[in-house]
């Protein structure tokens, strides 16, 4: 379970960007090809943030489905629940990942000063 | 007034301003549209939304880049060895050191949650071995990250090494996410784990440049379909190199050592340009 230590990294980013203002929501993007469990991350965040300056700041997760582009047929397709890197249009395996590797803090909501 | 809504993926959140989502919005965008995701700045909420767009692994990756630069400056090729617990990393590494430690100046960074048991098994071959206990996390970190590897570097005689093998914590999930500054990733998979592992842990299998198929000596004794495993591997990491090995009998270990030598060779021109 690495979600706990990842929450430490999120807290570092948020602290730096919030610069002392109260944070109400933190928007995080997680790509499907990341080995990060959103529910676990949210749970760990509630533990890590409790009784800190971020107590009550909600972690909002946007999941990004994995999409691949086939070099053979040039189709861009979404992979299924198991991220097989096989073109669903032509079964080609010469594919590149278009999306699904995201893992970032996209934005955050700050309370009125 | 709060509006509670649930997205298709099961996440839910509350909007403390009045608008509805009847028109549906795309949460599946690419990097370019990241800034626009969930952007509700057009609504007066009293607060303020600020754009961050910061990669969460940014700090780890910066440290990994420093590790990589330090390895390169010392002419060291570094290999991150990953596997599930009990796949045979340490036994294979023992066999490897027995074959190459005389000719390749080797260091080992041994990641282990609590004990020095694995490090002890690697002693006596002339390799420089340092242990990183990851036990000070919450119940023990399940992986090595770049700062942990960085903390181990001063304990290795970097100027006198050609190869550093980073033996990661046995785990098929977490280590895949953390760049530690390695040149290449080798994964040790053992056939006792079953054919379907690549489908269950695609991120790990996808991240490796080499997959060692260990415990191959047990093949006659198991209901194991090697072709099924290979086809499962192929769909998550097309074209990845594999070597069948048995750390116990020594089968394939020379081929693995040849692969390591090839990494040393391919690494050198790259290091020279750093």
Interface residues (C-beta under 8 A of the other chain):
Chain A: X1 X2 X4 X5 X6 X9 X10 X12 X13 X14 X17 X24 X25 X27 X28 X29 X33 X34 X35 X36 X38 X39 X58 X60 X61 X62 X63 X64 X65 X67 X82 X83 X84 X85 X86 X93 X94 X95 X98 X99 X102 X103 X104 X105 X106 X107 X108 X109 X110 X111 X112
Chain B: X9 X10 X11 X13 X27 X28 X29 X30 X31 X34 X35 X37 X38 X39 X45 X46 X47 X48 X49 X50 X51 X52 X53 X54 X55 X56 X57 X58 X59 X60 X137 X138 X141 X142 X143 X145 X173 X174 X176 X177 X178 X199 X201 X202 X203 X204 X206 X234 X235 X236 X237 X238 X239
